[in-house]
Amino acid sequence: MLAISVLIYLSVTIIIGVLASRFVHNSEDFVLAGRKLPLFLASSAVFATWFGSETIMGASSEFVQHGLLGVIEDPFGASLCLILVGVFFARPIYRMNILTFGDFYRIRYDRHVELLAGFFLIISYFGWIAAQLVAMGIILNVVFGTSLLAGVLISSTIMLIYTYIGGMWSISITDSIQTIVIISGLLFLMIELLSKTGGFEMVLQRTPDHFFQILPEANPKAITYYVAAWITIGLGSIPQQDVFQRVMSAKSEKVAVQASYVGGFLYLTVAFIPLFIGLISKLNYPELSGSDQQMVLPMAALQHSNMFVQIIFFGALLSAILSTSSGATLAPATILAENIIRPFFPKLTDKNFLRLLRGSVVIVAVISTIMASMRSNIYELVGESSALSLVSLFVPMVAGLYWKRATKTGAMAAMILGMLTWLAFEFSSLDVPSLMPALGMSFVGMIVGSFLSSKRILTFRANE
């Protein structure tokens, strides 16, 4: 019964994607849903941006092992990101009326900055998409008994079909339905498990001391890692195409801002449901802790709930993963087509550009599938993706919006220095969050590069 229900759900998802393709008439429809999304569709799309495997399976396993301090990065940092987008970035970016985030770097700086930013934007997504494919592969393994590799391949095919056909329209419409399924499924499972536990008070009484501690220990190392956890997704995912794409798809500037706030609030509140389910499962079914921690929620649902709850829960889990993976695939595909390939073909018609966009979706899906077959830790894959964009793209974006003296030299220096520093610390034996010195060097690169290039321009004009 469960397997049949999963098959029906996946089939319905594909059908919705096919139906949504009727709204796609040009490249803007495919990338930004024609900038026509009302608040409900826009908010559900923003909420579903990251509410995928890393939240339900990855963050819940971290919460069970490390308590509240283990999930600062997600969901706290992720919710912070969406709120900051609404406060500082949705308005100015929406007013630019651009297709991709890469376009911002070209307009504000130049073509060379656009190319480098586009490259960093694209590679930052592969780990993220791979994490979703791994998670869905795990689910198919649990439900159908397929191998993890086979599950990944099947997941990639399903995700590719409806993203390829309907683009942002498919993603937005399915996100709205999947948001309802996600919340319902998680609530049903939590209520079912709570009924066997004795209620919230009983769970809290059995929770270890300091499990809900929100502040770090008062020492430099703990504080540094704590700040790093907040900013990995909190700042690192702001200069990302998937966030930008969903904000720009709103029907107005006001809706774009409101959708960011609603999405951030929904994310923070709903994300605590799988965390709490993980805690209940650990207390009630300690035997599950001996297996892969990422499997605790699926196994708890499979072994300790009735068939109705299982169907709703696995529907919610599939919903979360599909919504995140499809949006995460469309984002770098758009950058690849618009900012990397299209400039070499200035006479490309919109019809052919739409074909290029769909071809890019296939390329991104194939690379991500290969990566998913080689890695299996969901939480780590997502964290690495956000860190990469933080150290290379965040400073040039903020400076480009809010510092008039930022120059293309400063932007290039910020991206290159940030990335090189991050790589150097990633492969060193120093016990320090690599993104902290990398972010600092990116900031230095922007200041020094902009100052030196401005000075050269003034000197050149004086000599004239």
MOTAUR-V634520 format. One record per residue. N is the residue number from 1. RES is the residue in one small letter. PHI is phi in radians with two decimals (* if undefined). Layout:
n=N res=RES phi=PHI
n=N res=RES phi=PHI
This chain:
n=1 res=m phi=*
n=2 res=l phi=-1.12
n=3 res=a phi=-1.09
n=4 res=i phi=-1.12
n=5 res=s phi=-1.09
n=6 res=v phi=-1.11
n=7 res=l phi=-1.09
n=8 res=i phi=-1.10
n=9 res=y phi=-1.07
n=10 res=l phi=-1.13
n=11 res=s phi=-1.14
n=12 res=v phi=-1.09
n=13 res=t phi=-1.05
n=14 res=i phi=-1.13
n=15 res=i phi=-1.07
n=16 res=i phi=-1.07
n=17 res=g phi=-1.07
n=18 res=v phi=-1.15
n=19 res=l phi=-1.13
n=20 res=a phi=-1.16
n=21 res=s phi=-1.11
n=22 res=r phi=-1.15
n=23 res=f phi=-1.47
n=24 res=v phi=-1.58
n=25 res=h phi=-1.99
n=26 res=n phi=-2.67
n=27 res=s phi=-1.16
n=28 res=e phi=-1.16
n=29 res=d phi=-1.09
n=30 res=f phi=-1.19
n=31 res=v phi=-1.54
n=32 res=l phi=-2.18
n=33 res=a phi=0.91
n=34 res=g phi=1.16
n=35 res=r phi=0.93
n=36 res=k phi=-2.19
n=37 res=l phi=-1.28
n=38 res=p phi=-1.29
n=39 res=l phi=-1.02
n=40 res=f phi=-1.08
n=41 res=l phi=-1.16
n=42 res=a phi=-1.14
n=43 res=s phi=-1.15
n=44 res=s phi=-1.16
n=45 res=a phi=-1.17
n=46 res=v phi=-1.14
n=47 res=f phi=-1.00
n=48 res=a phi=-1.38
n=49 res=t phi=-0.89
n=50 res=w phi=-2.13
n=51 res=f phi=-1.33
n=52 res=g phi=-2.27
n=53 res=s phi=-1.09
n=54 res=e phi=-1.18
n=55 res=t phi=-1.46
n=56 res=i phi=-1.32
n=57 res=m phi=-1.80
n=58 res=g phi=-1.27
n=59 res=a phi=-1.15
n=60 res=s phi=-1.11
n=61 res=s phi=-1.21
n=62 res=e phi=-1.16
n=63 res=f phi=-1.10
n=64 res=v phi=-1.08
n=65 res=q phi=-1.48
n=66 res=h phi=-2.16
n=67 res=g phi=1.32
n=68 res=l phi=-1.11
n=69 res=l phi=-1.15
n=70 res=g phi=-1.38
n=71 res=v phi=-2.13
n=72 res=i phi=-1.10
n=73 res=e phi=-1.05
n=74 res=d phi=-2.60
n=75 res=p phi=-1.73
n=76 res=f phi=-1.11
n=77 res=g phi=-1.10
n=78 res=a phi=-1.13
n=79 res=s phi=-1.14
n=80 res=l phi=-1.00
n=81 res=c phi=-1.00
n=82 res=l phi=-1.13
n=83 res=i phi=-1.15
n=84 res=l phi=-1.10
n=85 res=v phi=-1.04
n=86 res=g phi=-1.14
n=87 res=v phi=-1.31
n=88 res=f phi=-1.96
n=89 res=f phi=-2.12
n=90 res=a phi=-1.06
n=91 res=r phi=-1.13
n=92 res=p phi=-1.11
n=93 res=i phi=-1.24
n=94 res=y phi=-1.08
n=95 res=r phi=-1.16
n=96 res=m phi=-1.27
n=97 res=n phi=0.94
n=98 res=i phi=-1.94
n=99 res=l phi=-1.54
n=100 res=t phi=-2.35
n=101 res=f phi=-1.21
n=102 res=g phi=-1.09
n=103 res=d phi=-1.05
n=104 res=f phi=-1.04
n=105 res=y phi=-1.17
n=106 res=r phi=-1.26
n=107 res=i phi=-1.17
n=108 res=r phi=-1.38
n=109 res=y phi=-2.07
n=110 res=d phi=-2.88
n=111 res=r phi=-1.11
n=112 res=h phi=-1.14
n=113 res=v phi=-1.15
n=114 res=e phi=-1.02
n=115 res=l phi=-1.09
n=116 res=l phi=-1.16
n=117 res=a phi=-1.10
n=118 res=g phi=-1.07
n=119 res=f phi=-1.10
n=120 res=f phi=-1.14
n=121 res=l phi=-1.08
n=122 res=i phi=-1.13
n=123 res=i phi=-1.19
n=124 res=s phi=-1.22
n=125 res=y phi=-1.62
n=126 res=f phi=-1.07
n=127 res=g phi=-1.12
n=128 res=w phi=-1.11
n=129 res=i phi=-1.12
n=130 res=a phi=-1.02
n=131 res=a phi=-1.06
n=132 res=q phi=-1.18
n=133 res=l phi=-1.16
n=134 res=v phi=-1.07
n=135 res=a phi=-1.10
n=136 res=m phi=-1.19
n=137 res=g phi=-1.09
n=138 res=i phi=-1.12
n=139 res=i phi=-1.11
n=140 res=l phi=-1.13
n=141 res=n phi=-1.12
n=142 res=v phi=-1.20
n=143 res=v phi=-1.42
n=144 res=f phi=-1.89
n=145 res=g phi=1.39
n=146 res=t phi=-1.26
n=147 res=s phi=-1.23
n=148 res=l phi=-1.07
n=149 res=l phi=-1.10
n=150 res=a phi=-1.10
n=151 res=g phi=-1.10
n=152 res=v phi=-1.10
n=153 res=l phi=-1.14
n=154 res=i phi=-1.12
n=155 res=s phi=-1.06
n=156 res=s phi=-1.07
n=157 res=t phi=-1.14
n=158 res=i phi=-1.10
n=159 res=m phi=-1.06
n=160 res=l phi=-1.15
n=161 res=i phi=-1.04
n=162 res=y phi=-1.43
n=163 res=t phi=-1.28
n=164 res=y phi=-1.08
n=165 res=i phi=-1.34
n=166 res=g phi=-1.91
n=167 res=g phi=0.99
n=168 res=m phi=-1.18
n=169 res=w phi=-1.14
n=170 res=s phi=-1.07
n=171 res=i phi=-1.09
n=172 res=s phi=-1.15
n=173 res=i phi=-1.19
n=174 res=t phi=-1.18
n=175 res=d phi=-1.06
n=176 res=s phi=-1.12
n=177 res=i phi=-1.24
n=178 res=q phi=-1.17
n=179 res=t phi=-1.06
n=180 res=i phi=-1.13
n=181 res=v phi=-1.12
n=182 res=i phi=-1.05
n=183 res=i phi=-1.08
n=184 res=s phi=-1.11
n=185 res=g phi=-1.09
n=186 res=l phi=-1.19
n=187 res=l phi=-1.13
n=188 res=f phi=-1.04
n=189 res=l phi=-1.17
n=190 res=m phi=-1.09
n=191 res=i phi=-1.10
n=192 res=e phi=-1.05
n=193 res=l phi=-1.27
n=194 res=l phi=-1.11
n=195 res=s phi=-1.10
n=196 res=k phi=-1.67
n=197 res=t phi=-1.88
n=198 res=g phi=1.93
n=199 res=g phi=1.72
n=200 res=f phi=-1.07
n=201 res=e phi=-1.05
n=202 res=m phi=-1.12
n=203 res=v phi=-1.11
n=204 res=l phi=-1.12
n=205 res=q phi=-1.15
n=206 res=r phi=-1.57
n=207 res=t phi=-1.37
n=208 res=p phi=-1.03
n=209 res=d phi=-1.05
n=210 res=h phi=1.15
n=211 res=f phi=-1.10
n=212 res=f phi=-1.74
n=213 res=q phi=-1.17
n=214 res=i phi=-1.81
n=215 res=l phi=-1.85
n=216 res=p phi=-1.38
n=217 res=e phi=-1.15
n=218 res=a phi=-1.47
n=219 res=n phi=-2.48
n=220 res=p phi=-0.96
n=221 res=k phi=-1.12
n=222 res=a phi=-1.11
n=223 res=i phi=-1.16
n=224 res=t phi=-1.09
n=225 res=y phi=-1.17
n=226 res=y phi=-1.14
n=227 res=v phi=-1.10
n=228 res=a phi=-1.04
n=229 res=a phi=-1.13
n=230 res=w phi=-1.13
n=231 res=i phi=-1.61
n=232 res=t phi=-0.97
n=233 res=i phi=-1.66
n=234 res=g phi=-0.98
n=235 res=l phi=-1.91
n=236 res=g phi=-1.14
n=237 res=s phi=-1.62
n=238 res=i phi=-1.16
n=239 res=p phi=-1.47
n=240 res=q phi=-2.09
n=241 res=q phi=-1.13
n=242 res=d phi=-1.17
n=243 res=v phi=-1.14
n=244 res=f phi=-1.01
n=245 res=q phi=-1.07
n=246 res=r phi=-1.30
n=247 res=v phi=-1.17
n=248 res=m phi=-1.25
n=249 res=s phi=-1.39
n=250 res=a phi=-1.13
n=251 res=k phi=-1.34
n=252 res=s phi=-2.73
n=253 res=e phi=-1.07
n=254 res=k phi=-1.09
n=255 res=v phi=-1.15
n=256 res=a phi=-1.06
n=257 res=v phi=-1.19
n=258 res=q phi=-1.09
n=259 res=a phi=-1.12
n=260 res=s phi=-1.13
n=261 res=y phi=-1.15
n=262 res=v phi=-1.10
n=263 res=g phi=-1.07
n=264 res=g phi=-1.14
n=265 res=f phi=-1.14
n=266 res=l phi=-1.05
n=267 res=y phi=-1.08
n=268 res=l phi=-1.15
n=269 res=t phi=-1.31
n=270 res=v phi=-1.18
n=271 res=a phi=-1.11
n=272 res=f phi=-1.29
n=273 res=i phi=-1.16
n=274 res=p phi=-1.12
n=275 res=l phi=-1.10
n=276 res=f phi=-1.20
n=277 res=i phi=-1.08
n=278 res=g phi=-1.07
n=279 res=l phi=-1.13
n=280 res=i phi=-1.03
n=281 res=s phi=-1.10
n=282 res=k phi=-1.13
n=283 res=l phi=-1.27
n=284 res=n phi=-1.51
n=285 res=y phi=-2.27
n=286 res=p phi=-1.05
n=287 res=e phi=-1.12
n=288 res=l phi=-1.24
n=289 res=s phi=-1.22
n=290 res=g phi=-1.37
n=291 res=s phi=-1.63
n=292 res=d phi=-1.03
n=293 res=q phi=-1.05
n=294 res=q phi=-1.18
n=295 res=m phi=-1.67
n=296 res=v phi=-1.03
n=297 res=l phi=-1.12
n=298 res=p phi=-1.03
n=299 res=m phi=-1.25
n=300 res=a phi=-1.11
n=301 res=a phi=-1.14
n=302 res=l phi=-1.24
n=303 res=q phi=-1.70
n=304 res=h phi=-2.30
n=305 res=s phi=-2.46
n=306 res=n phi=-1.37
n=307 res=m phi=-1.07
n=308 res=f phi=-1.05
n=309 res=v phi=-1.15
n=310 res=q phi=-1.04
n=311 res=i phi=-1.10
n=312 res=i phi=-1.14
n=313 res=f phi=-1.14
n=314 res=f phi=-1.18
n=315 res=g phi=-1.12
n=316 res=a phi=-1.12
n=317 res=l phi=-1.13
n=318 res=l phi=-1.10
n=319 res=s phi=-1.04
n=320 res=a phi=-1.07
n=321 res=i phi=-1.22
n=322 res=l phi=-1.12
n=323 res=s phi=-1.14
n=324 res=t phi=-1.25
n=325 res=s phi=-1.17
n=326 res=s phi=-1.17
n=327 res=g phi=-1.13
n=328 res=a phi=-1.22
n=329 res=t phi=-1.39
n=330 res=l phi=-1.13
n=331 res=a phi=-1.07
n=332 res=p phi=-1.20
n=333 res=a phi=-1.10
n=334 res=t phi=-1.15
n=335 res=i phi=-1.08
n=336 res=l phi=-1.04
n=337 res=a phi=-1.25
n=338 res=e phi=-1.39
n=339 res=n phi=-1.79
n=340 res=i phi=-1.82
n=341 res=i phi=-1.61
n=342 res=r phi=-1.00
n=343 res=p phi=-1.01
n=344 res=f phi=-1.41
n=345 res=f phi=-2.30
n=346 res=p phi=-1.09
n=347 res=k phi=-1.70
n=348 res=l phi=-1.13
n=349 res=t phi=-1.30
n=350 res=d phi=-1.13
n=351 res=k phi=-1.10
n=352 res=n phi=-1.26
n=353 res=f phi=-1.16
n=354 res=l phi=-1.09
n=355 res=r phi=-1.13
n=356 res=l phi=-1.11
n=357 res=l phi=-1.04
n=358 res=r phi=-1.18
n=359 res=g phi=-1.12
n=360 res=s phi=-1.18
n=361 res=v phi=-1.03
n=362 res=v phi=-1.11
n=363 res=i phi=-1.05
n=364 res=v phi=-1.08
n=365 res=a phi=-1.11
n=366 res=v phi=-1.14
n=367 res=i phi=-1.10
n=368 res=s phi=-1.13
n=369 res=t phi=-1.13
n=370 res=i phi=-1.08
n=371 res=m phi=-1.13
n=372 res=a phi=-1.12
n=373 res=s phi=-1.29
n=374 res=m phi=-1.93
n=375 res=r phi=-2.27
n=376 res=s phi=-2.38
n=377 res=n phi=-1.55
n=378 res=i phi=-1.14
n=379 res=y phi=-1.09
n=380 res=e phi=-1.17
n=381 res=l phi=-1.02
n=382 res=v phi=-1.21
n=383 res=g phi=-1.05
n=384 res=e phi=-1.11
n=385 res=s phi=-1.11
n=386 res=s phi=-1.22
n=387 res=a phi=-1.08
n=388 res=l phi=-1.08
n=389 res=s phi=-1.25
n=390 res=l phi=-1.10
n=391 res=v phi=-1.34
n=392 res=s phi=-1.93
n=393 res=l phi=-1.99
n=394 res=f phi=-1.13
n=395 res=v phi=-1.10
n=396 res=p phi=-1.06
n=397 res=m phi=-1.21
n=398 res=v phi=-1.10
n=399 res=a phi=-1.11
n=400 res=g phi=-1.12
n=401 res=l phi=-1.49
n=402 res=y phi=-2.11
n=403 res=w phi=-2.25
n=404 res=k phi=-1.12
n=405 res=r phi=-1.51
n=406 res=a phi=-1.11
n=407 res=t phi=-2.12
n=408 res=k phi=-1.14
n=409 res=t phi=-1.13
n=410 res=g phi=-1.10
n=411 res=a phi=-1.13
n=412 res=m phi=-1.11
n=413 res=a phi=-1.10
n=414 res=a phi=-1.09
n=415 res=m phi=-1.20
n=416 res=i phi=-1.24
n=417 res=l phi=-1.10
n=418 res=g phi=-1.07
n=419 res=m phi=-1.19
n=420 res=l phi=-1.10
n=421 res=t phi=-1.14
n=422 res=w phi=-1.06
n=423 res=l phi=-1.11
n=424 res=a phi=-1.09
n=425 res=f phi=-1.33
n=426 res=e phi=-1.09
n=427 res=f phi=-1.80
n=428 res=s phi=-1.73
n=429 res=s phi=-1.65
n=430 res=l phi=-1.23
n=431 res=d phi=-1.55
n=432 res=v phi=-2.60
n=433 res=p phi=-1.07
n=434 res=s phi=-1.07
n=435 res=l phi=-1.28
n=436 res=m phi=-1.20
n=437 res=p phi=-1.13
n=438 res=a phi=-1.17
n=439 res=l phi=-1.14
n=440 res=g phi=-1.08
n=441 res=m phi=-1.20
n=442 res=s phi=-1.11
n=443 res=f phi=-1.10
n=444 res=v phi=-1.05
n=445 res=g phi=-1.04
n=446 res=m phi=-1.14
n=447 res=i phi=-1.13
n=448 res=v phi=-1.16
n=449 res=g phi=-1.08
n=450 res=s phi=-1.18
n=451 res=f phi=-1.13
n=452 res=l phi=-1.15
n=453 res=s phi=-1.19
n=454 res=s phi=-1.15
n=455 res=k phi=-1.15
n=456 res=r phi=-1.14
n=457 res=i phi=-1.12
n=458 res=l phi=-1.13
n=459 res=t phi=-1.14
n=460 res=f phi=-1.09
n=461 res=r phi=-1.20
n=462 res=a phi=-1.16
n=463 res=n phi=-1.20
n=464 res=e phi=-1.13
